[in-house]
Amino acid sequence: MVPQDYPRVIIEAVQPQIDGGRYPIKRVIGEKVAVGADIYKEGHDKLAAVLKVRKLGDKDWRESLLTQGDNDRWHGEFTVTTIGRWEYTIEAYAEHYLSWVDEIAKKNLPGANIESELLEGLAILKKGAAKAQKTDRNRIESVIAAMESALAAGEQAGAVELGTGNVMREMMAKYPDRSEGHEMAPALQVMVTRTITRCAAWYEFFPRSQGNVPYRHGTLQDSIQRLPEIKAMGFDVVYLPPIHPIGHAFRKGKNNSLTAVPGDVGSPWAIGNEHGGHMSLEPKLGTWDDWDRFVATCRELDIEIALDYVMNCSPDHPYVSEHPDWFFHRPDGSIKYAENPPKKYQDVYPLNFGTSDRAGLWQEMLTIFLFWIDKGVTTFRVDNPHTKPVPFWEWVIGEVHRRHPHVIFLAEAFTKPKMMRLLAKAGFAQSYTYFTWRNNKQELTEYVGELTWSEMREYFTGNFFANTPDILPPILQVGGRPAFIMRAVLAATLSSVYGIYSGYELCENAAIPGKEEYLDSEKYEIKVRDWQAPGNIVDIITRINHIRRQSPALRTYNFVHFLSTDNPQIIAYAKVNDDRSDIVVCVVNLDPFHKQSATLQVPLDVFGIAANEQYQAHDLLSDERYRWQGPTSYVELSPSGKMAHIIKIRRW
């Protein structure tokens, strides 16, 4: 059978899109979306294409013209201005007027009779006039009348000039004829979140360790007293481990001992006892009035609250007796505790998301999110999301965003790369990363390159944590204070979103021998710290965060430009904002034990600086200024002096 309908204009390879449009790309308010597509057609018609954009659910599209580049690749861009879902598409069509202008230009030779072609042009102009508003219609019709008069007088050249002149080009661009060869690509979506999703400094702390009396359980009131110090260091988000009642059964003792002794506080991740579960507050932390004061203080200080969302239950959790079918059972009827071999979590029961009461369990998990949002939480760091069905995350994040589109979800998923990427596609706005285990120059360059240059940049925002309560990287165990400075600079400048776990600023590095775990871990006991202890790097972290706040380039996530150096122990990279008004070069010594030096290759073309032009290199960490010229520069960094430069490039 002969096809009755088929595309006359071909629209292919529309970018950006994720998995054929199955998932939205990600942006924050104020970011641009650069769109490209291959657009072509049989024959020699001139084409036109528009980028159509609207907030999901709106009726009307906002349009802008695409421009044609090389090899039938067309380009355009738009800026997202509000949070929520947006959609965009491309409409392309044969441009009759421009095709006619092109034909006339080729045929309008001395002595040629182009009366027929001019009549065809008049028909096109009359179609445009019929669609035009009154004032524009009058302008078009006056040109048409003049063309007809010129034709009647045999003045072809005059008619051509009128029909192809600036007035008609302007009018026909305003009222194009899209009736023939018109095609529209399938709509694609953008998930737009708040700016803090893409640019933030996180500080994780245990409220129970914020007191100043050894062995005394800290409170939310103690935490309130600590908040101004955290704000003074320049952190935007405070991240709290679970603050719910902790189970008694199989409670873990110090250093993950299977036997707790009187006074052991247990792991906050073993949630639930006689005081309640996930929607209750650990009584030793204080009351709901204390929580409200904590939230109010955070708001006064412009700090957001991230809460650990953990789908674990202690054997004492009310769910165990109320919903036993929500858990995994052994053949003997007992409930299975959590395991991540070789680790065992005897104090924790994982939830079974394949339960026959899936609707009840899933709805309860949504209720927990909504409860804490009403309590002032704006971000959830979700524990081990890769162990739960991805359709659950797509559903529950969608339901939360339908009510509260401002809420941010961070995936704590140290797992297989494909699963980490899928969770980001399914709705997580931020993700933990492998940064913690990337140490040498090649590892860092390849990994950050993948995150900020590949398709991953369209949907995956990596939150670079330098340490966590679970992870004390080997480099911090052995490298001492210089290693803590080095890794802080890397985390804070390679990504626009980074975090530290409290104690980092004190360079705490006592580890269980042979493991990436803290000795005397705060997960199982209360710690009291001297926050101004000798050797601390509070001033350095404060300075780094101040530099980040003042630098538009460091607030960008994508396109980290790595600079060539002649020493593998020196890594150098640049970040540049869109208009090149802010250019920052970071140079870091990856060796915490020895002085290292290198010659950098400066990408002057990226910076927009001429080869013979002098420019200033202002080290924002030390406030030293250097005069540079040309594409190379020498640097020297030492554990006893500077471990890093954060250099602002300025023209003289």
C-alpha positions in Angstrom: 0.0 0.0 0.0 1.3 3.4 -0.9 1.8 5.5 2.3 -0.7 8.3 2.6 1.3 10.3 5.1 5.0 10.5 5.7 7.5 13.0 7.1 8.7 15.6 4.5 11.1 17.3 6.9 13.3 15.0 8.8 14.2 15.8 12.5 16.8 13.5 14.0 19.3 13.3 16.8 17.6 15.9 19.1 19.9 16.6 22.0 19.8 16.7 25.0 17.6 13.8 25.7 18.0 10.8 28.0 17.2 7.3 26.8 15.0 8.5 23.9 13.1 10.9 26.2 12.2 8.2 28.8 13.7 10.4 31.5 14.1 14.2 31.9 17.3 16.1 31.7 18.2 18.2 34.8 18.7 21.9 35.3 18.4 24.4 38.1 16.7 27.8 37.9 18.6 30.2 35.6 20.5 27.5 33.7 20.4 27.3 30.0 19.4 24.3 27.9 21.4 24.2 24.6 19.4 22.2 22.0 20.6 20.7 18.8 19.1 18.6 16.0 19.7 17.3 12.5 17.1 18.8 10.2 16.9 18.2 6.5 14.6 17.4 3.6 14.6 16.0 0.1 15.0 18.5 -2.7 16.3 22.0 -2.5 13.7 23.8 -0.3 15.0 26.1 2.3 14.0 25.1 5.8 13.2 26.8 9.0 13.0 25.5 12.6 11.8 26.8 15.9 12.5 25.6 19.5 9.2 25.4 21.4 9.3 25.5 25.2 6.7 25.6 28.0 6.1 24.6 31.6 4.5 21.2 31.7 0.7 21.6 31.8 0.7 25.0 30.1 -1.3 25.4 26.9 0.9 27.8 24.9 4.5 27.3 23.7 7.2 29.9 23.7 9.1 29.9 20.4 12.5 30.9 19.3 14.2 30.4 15.9 16.9 27.8 15.6 20.0 28.6 13.6 21.5 26.4 11.0 25.1 25.2 11.4 27.3 22.8 9.6 26.1 19.6 8.0 22.4 20.2 8.6 22.9 20.6 12.4 20.6 23.3 13.9 21.1 25.0 17.3 19.1 26.9 19.8 18.8 27.4 23.6 16.4 28.5 26.3 16.6 29.3 30.0 14.5 27.7 32.7 13.2 30.2 35.2 10.9 28.3 37.6 11.2 24.9 39.4 9.1 22.0 38.2 8.9 20.1 35.0 9.3 21.8 31.6 9.0 20.4 28.1 10.6 21.3 24.8 10.4 20.2 21.2 11.4 21.3 17.7 9.1 22.2 14.9 10.6 22.3 11.4 9.0 23.1 8.0 9.8 24.0 4.4 10.2 27.8 4.3 8.3 28.7 1.1 9.2 32.4 1.1 12.9 31.8 1.5 12.9 29.0 -1.0 11.2 31.4 -3.5 13.8 34.1 -2.7 16.6 31.6 -3.4 14.9 30.5 -6.6 14.5 34.1 -7.8 18.1 34.9 -7.0 19.2 32.1 -9.3 16.8 32.8 -12.1 16.9 36.6 -12.2 19.5 36.9 -15.0 19.6 39.5 -17.7 16.9 38.9 -20.3 15.2 36.1 -18.3 11.4 36.0 -18.1 10.5 35.3 -14.5 6.9 36.5 -14.6 5.6 33.1 -13.6 8.0 32.9 -10.6 6.9 36.4 -9.5 3.3 35.3 -9.6 4.2 32.3 -7.4 5.9 34.8 -5.0 2.8 37.0 -4.9 0.7 33.9 -3.9 3.1 33.3 -1.0 3.0 36.9 0.1 -0.8 36.9 0.0 -0.9 33.9 2.3 1.3 35.8 4.8 -0.9 38.8 4.6 -4.0 36.7 5.4 -2.4 35.7 8.7 -0.9 39.1 9.7 -2.3 41.5 12.2 -3.8 44.7 10.8 -0.8 47.0 10.7 1.5 44.3 9.3 -1.2 43.2 6.9 -1.4 46.7 5.5 2.4 46.8 5.0 2.4 43.5 3.2 -0.6 44.4 1.0 1.0 47.7 0.0 4.1 45.8 -1.2 1.9 43.3 -3.0 0.1 46.2 -4.8 3.4 47.7 -5.8 4.7 44.4 -7.1 1.6 43.9 -9.2 1.9 47.4 -10.6 5.6 46.7 -11.5 4.6 43.5 -13.2 1.9 45.1 -15.2 4.4 47.7 -16.4 6.9 44.9 -17.3 9.4 46.0 -14.6 10.5 42.6 -13.3 13.6 43.9 -11.6 11.4 46.3 -9.5 9.0 43.5 -8.6 11.9 41.3 -7.5 13.4 44.1 -5.3 10.1 44.7 -3.6 9.4 41.0 -3.0 12.8 40.2 -1.6 13.5 43.4 0.2 14.0 43.9 3.9 10.4 44.8 4.6 9.1 41.5 3.2 11.8 39.5 4.7 10.9 40.9 8.1 7.1 40.3 7.6 7.4 36.8 6.2 9.7 35.8 9.0 7.0 37.0 11.4 4.2 35.2 9.5 5.7 32.0 8.0 3.7 29.5 6.1 4.0 26.2 7.9 1.4 24.4 6.0 3.7 22.1 3.9 6.5 19.8 5.1 5.7 20.7 8.7 7.0 18.3 11.3 7.3 18.3 15.1 9.7 16.2 17.2 8.4 14.3 20.2 8.4 16.5 23.3 11.2 16.1 25.8 11.3 17.1 29.5 13.5 19.0 31.9 13.3 18.6 35.6 14.1 22.0 37.1 15.2 22.3 40.7 16.5 25.1 43.0 20.0 26.5 42.6 21.2 24.9 45.9 20.8 21.6 44.2 23.7 22.4 41.9 25.8 24.5 44.2 26.1 23.9 47.9 28.5 23.0 50.7 27.2 20.3 53.1 28.2 19.7 56.7 27.2 16.4 58.4 27.0 16.1 62.1 25.4 14.0 64.8 23.2 16.1 67.2 24.0 13.7 70.0 27.7 14.7 69.8 27.2 18.5 70.0 27.5 18.7 73.8 30.6 19.6 75.7 30.4 17.1 78.6 32.0 13.7 78.0 29.5 10.8 77.8 26.5 13.2 78.1 24.0 12.8 75.3 23.9 15.9 73.2 20.6 17.6 72.4 19.0 19.7 69.7 19.6 22.7 72.0 23.3 21.9 71.9 23.0 21.6 68.1 21.4 25.1 67.9 24.4 26.5 69.7 26.7 24.9 67.1 24.9 26.3 64.1 26.5 29.7 64.0 29.9 28.1 63.9 28.9 25.9 61.0 27.4 28.9 59.2 30.6 30.9 59.8 32.6 28.2 58.0 30.4 28.8 55.0 28.2 25.8 54.9 24.8 25.9 53.2 23.3 22.6 54.3 23.4 20.7 57.6 22.9 17.0 57.1 21.7 15.0 60.1 21.9 11.2 60.5 18.6 9.6 61.6 17.2 11.4 64.7 14.5 8.9 65.5 14.2 6.6 68.6 16.9 3.8 68.6 16.1 0.2 69.2 17.2 -1.8 72.2 17.2 -5.3 70.8 20.7 -6.3 69.5 21.9 -2.8 70.0 25.4 -2.3 68.9 28.1 -1.3 71.3 31.2 0.8 70.8 33.2 -0.1 67.6 30.3 -2.1 66.3 30.5 -4.6 69.2 27.7 -7.1 69.2 27.3 -6.6 73.0 26.1 -3.3 74.3 26.8 -2.2 77.8 24.7 0.2 79.9 25.2 3.7 78.5 25.8 2.6 74.9 23.6 4.7 72.7 23.4 2.4 69.7 23.4 3.1 66.0 20.9 5.8 64.8 20.3 3.7 61.7 18.5 1.0 63.9 15.3 2.9 64.0 12.3 2.4 66.3 11.5 1.5 69.9 8.6 2.1 72.4 8.8 5.8 71.7 7.9 5.3 68.0 9.5 5.0 64.6 10.3 7.0 61.5 7.9 9.8 62.4 9.2 10.2 66.0 12.0 12.0 67.6 14.7 10.4 69.9 13.6 11.6 73.3 17.3 12.1 74.4 17.6 14.8 71.7 14.7 16.8 73.1 11.2 17.7 72.3 9.3 18.7 69.1 9.5 22.3 70.5 13.3 21.9 70.4 13.1 20.7 66.9 11.0 23.7 65.9 13.6 26.0 67.4 16.3 24.1 65.5 14.5 24.6 62.2 13.8 28.3 63.0 17.5 28.9 63.7 18.5 27.2 60.5 16.1 29.5 58.6 17.5 32.6 60.4 21.0 31.6 59.4 20.0 30.6 55.8 21.0 27.0 56.3 18.9 24.2 54.9 18.3 20.9 56.6 19.0 17.5 55.0 17.8 14.4 56.9 18.9 10.9 56.4 16.0 8.8 55.1 16.6 5.2 56.2 14.2 2.4 55.4 15.5 0.2 58.2 13.7 -0.9 61.4 15.1 -2.2 64.6 13.4 -5.3 66.0 11.6 -2.9 68.4 10.0 -0.8 65.6 6.2 -0.6 65.8 6.1 -1.8 62.1 7.4 -5.2 63.2 4.3 -6.0 65.2 1.8 -4.0 63.1 3.0 -5.0 59.7 5.1 -8.2 59.9 4.4 -8.9 56.2 6.6 -5.8 55.4 9.7 -7.8 56.3 11.7 -10.7 54.9 11.1 -14.0 56.8 13.3 -17.1 57.1 11.8 -20.6 56.7 11.5 -20.9 60.5 9.4 -17.7 60.6 12.0 -15.4 62.0 12.7 -12.0 60.4 16.0 -11.6 58.5 18.3 -8.9 59.6 20.3 -6.8 57.2 23.5 -7.9 55.7 26.1 -6.5 53.2 28.7 -9.2 53.3 31.0 -9.2 55.1 29.1 -6.6 57.1 26.2 -7.7 59.3 23.6 -5.5 60.9 22.0 -7.6 63.5 20.2 -4.6 64.9 18.4 -3.8 61.7 15.5 -5.4 59.7 15.3 -4.3 56.1 11.9 -3.6 54.5 10.6 -5.9 51.8 9.4 -3.8 48.9 8.0 -6.9 47.2 5.5 -7.5 50.0 2.0 -8.5 49.1 1.0 -5.2 50.8 3.1 -3.2 48.5 0.5 -0.4 48.3 0.5 0.0 52.0 4.2 0.0 52.4 4.9 2.4 49.5 2.2 4.8 50.8 3.7 4.7 54.3 7.1 5.6 52.9 5.6 8.5 51.1 3.9 9.6 54.3 7.2 9.7 56.1 8.6 12.0 53.5 5.6 14.3 53.7 5.8 14.3 57.5 9.3 15.6 57.6 8.8 18.1 54.8 6.0 19.6 57.0 8.6 19.6 59.8 11.0 21.8 57.8 13.2 19.3 56.0 14.0 20.4 52.4 16.5 17.6 51.4 16.6 13.9 51.9 19.8 11.9 51.8 18.4 8.5 51.0 20.3 5.6 52.5 21.1 2.7 50.1 18.4 3.5 47.5 20.0 1.0 45.1 18.6 -1.8 47.3 15.0 -0.7 46.6 13.1 -1.0 43.4 13.7 1.9 41.0 10.0 2.2 40.1 9.4 2.9 43.8 11.8 5.9 43.6 10.2 7.2 40.4 6.8 7.0 41.9 7.6 8.4 45.4 9.8 11.3 44.1 7.1 12.1 41.6 4.4 12.2 44.3 6.6 14.3 46.6 7.3 16.8 43.8 3.7 17.0 42.8 3.1 18.5 46.2 6.5 20.0 47.0 8.6 20.6 43.9 11.3 22.3 45.9 12.4 19.2 47.8 15.8 17.7 46.9 16.7 14.0 46.9 20.3 12.8 47.3 21.1 9.1 46.5 23.7 7.5 48.8 24.4 4.7 46.4 28.0 3.5 46.4 27.2 0.8 43.9 27.5 -0.3 40.3 27.8 2.7 37.9 24.7 1.8 35.8 22.5 1.7 38.9 23.9 5.0 40.1 23.1 6.5 36.8 19.6 5.0 36.7 18.7 6.4 40.1 19.7 9.8 38.9 17.5 9.4 35.8 14.6 8.3 38.0 14.5 11.5 40.0 17.4 11.9 42.4 18.8 15.4 42.0 22.2 14.6 43.6 24.3 11.5 44.0 27.2 10.3 46.0 30.2 9.5 43.8 33.4 7.6 43.6 35.4 10.7 44.3 36.2 9.3 47.7 38.3 6.6 46.0 39.8 8.6 43.2 43.3 9.8 44.3 45.8 10.0 41.5 45.8 12.4 38.6 44.6 10.0 35.9 41.8 8.7 38.1 40.5 12.2 38.9 40.8 13.4 35.4 39.0 10.5 33.9 36.2 10.4 36.5 35.5 14.1 36.6 35.7 14.2 32.8 33.0 11.6 32.6 30.8 13.5 35.1 31.1 16.9 33.5 31.7 16.3 29.8 29.7 13.2 28.9 25.9 12.8 28.7 25.9 12.3 32.5 26.2 16.0 33.0 22.6 16.3 31.7 21.1 14.3 34.6 23.7 13.3 37.2 25.0 15.9 39.8 27.8 14.4 41.9 28.0 15.5 45.5 31.7 15.1 46.4 32.0 14.1 50.0 35.5 14.1 51.3 34.6 11.7 54.1 31.6 10.1 55.7 30.9 8.4 59.0 31.3 5.1 57.1 34.4 6.0 55.0 37.8 7.2 56.2 39.8 7.0 52.9 43.3 5.7 53.2 44.9 8.9 52.0 43.4 10.7 55.0 44.6 8.0 57.4 48.2 8.4 56.3 48.5 11.8 54.8 47.8 13.9 57.9 46.8 17.6 57.7 48.2 18.2 54.2 46.0 15.4 52.9 42.9 16.9 54.5 43.7 20.3 52.9 44.4 18.7 49.5 41.2 16.6 49.5 39.1 19.5 50.7 40.3 21.7 47.8 39.6 18.9 45.3 36.1 18.2 46.6 35.1 21.8 46.8 36.4 22.9 43.4 36.1 19.8 41.1 32.3 19.8 41.9 30.0 22.7 42.8 28.4 20.4 45.4 30.5 18.9 48.1 30.4 17.9 51.8 32.4 16.9 54.8 31.5 14.9 57.9 32.3 16.7 61.2 35.7 16.0 62.5 37.2 16.6 59.1 38.1 20.1 60.1 40.0 18.6 63.0 41.8 16.2 60.7 40.5 13.2 62.6 42.1 10.1 61.1 42.3 7.3 63.6 41.2 4.2 61.7 40.5 0.5 62.4 43.7 -1.2 61.1 43.3 -2.4 57.6 39.9 -0.8 57.0 38.4 2.4 55.7 36.5 2.9 58.9 36.9 5.2 61.8 38.2 3.8 65.1 35.8 4.6 67.9 33.2 5.5 65.3 30.6 8.1 66.1 28.0 5.8 64.7 28.1 3.8 67.9 29.1 6.4 70.6 29.0 10.0 71.6 32.0 12.2 70.9 32.9 15.5 72.5 35.3 17.6 70.5 37.4 20.7 70.9 36.4 22.5 67.7 39.5 24.8 68.0 42.0 22.0 68.7 45.6 22.7 67.5 46.2 21.7 63.9 42.6 22.3 62.8 41.9 23.6 59.3 38.7 25.6 60.1 40.2 28.8 58.6 41.2 27.0 55.4 37.7 25.4 55.0 36.1 28.8 55.7 38.3 30.4 53.1 37.5 27.8 50.5 33.8 28.2 51.1 34.1 32.0 50.9 35.9 31.7 47.5 33.2 29.4 46.2 30.5 31.9 47.2 32.3 34.7 45.4 33.1 32.8 42.2 30.5 32.2 39.5 32.9 29.8 37.8 33.2 27.6 40.9 29.4 27.6 41.2 29.2 25.8 37.8 29.2 22.1 37.6 29.8 21.2 34.0 32.9 21.3 31.8 36.0 21.1 34.1 38.9 21.9 31.8 42.0 19.9 32.8 45.4 21.5 32.2 48.4 19.6 31.1 51.3 19.5 33.6 54.7 17.8 33.4 54.4 16.2 36.9 51.8 13.5 37.7 51.7 14.7 41.3 50.4 18.1 40.3 46.8 18.3 39.0 45.5 21.5 37.5 42.1 22.4 36.1 40.0 25.4 35.2 36.4 26.4 35.5 35.0 29.2 33.3 31.5 30.7 33.4 29.5 31.3 30.3 30.7 34.8 29.4 34.3 34.2 30.6 33.9 37.0 33.2 35.1 34.6 35.9 38.1 32.2 35.2 39.5 30.1 38.0 42.5 27.8 37.8 43.0 25.3 40.6 46.4 23.6 41.1 46.7 20.9 43.7 49.7 18.9 45.0 48.5 15.2 45.2 51.5 14.2 47.3 50.9 15.1 51.1 54.5 14.1 51.9 56.8 16.0 49.5 57.2 19.3 47.7 56.2 19.1 44.1 56.6 21.5 41.2 55.4 21.6 37.6 55.0 23.6 34.4 51.3 24.2 33.5 50.0 24.5 30.0 47.5 27.4 30.2 44.6 27.1 27.7 44.6 30.7 26.5 42.1 30.0 23.8 39.6 28.8 26.4 40.2 31.9 28.5 40.0 34.3 25.6 43.6 35.7 26.2 46.0 36.4 23.4 49.4 34.6 23.3 51.4 37.8 23.9 49.0 39.3 26.5 50.0 39.7 30.1 47.4 38.7 32.7 47.1 38.5 36.5 47.0 35.2 38.5 45.5 36.0 41.9 45.8 33.2 44.4 42.5 33.5 46.3 43.8 31.2 49.1 46.9 33.1 49.9 46.0 36.5 48.4 49.2 36.5 46.4 49.3 38.0 42.9 51.5 37.0 40.0 52.0 38.4 36.5 51.7 35.6 33.9 52.2 35.8 30.1 52.0 33.1 27.5 50.8 29.5 27.5 53.0 28.2 30.3 53.5 28.9 34.0 55.6 27.3 36.8 54.1 26.3 40.2 55.5 24.8 43.3 53.5 23.4 46.2 54.6 21.8 49.5 53.0 20.1 52.5 54.9 22.5 54.8 53.6 25.5 52.8 50.8 25.6 50.3 49.1 22.4 49.2 47.0 24.2 46.6 46.4 27.3 44.6 42.9 28.6 43.7 43.8 31.2 41.1 41.5 33.9 39.6 42.7 34.9 36.1 42.3 38.6 35.4 43.3 40.7 32.5 45.6 43.6 33.3 
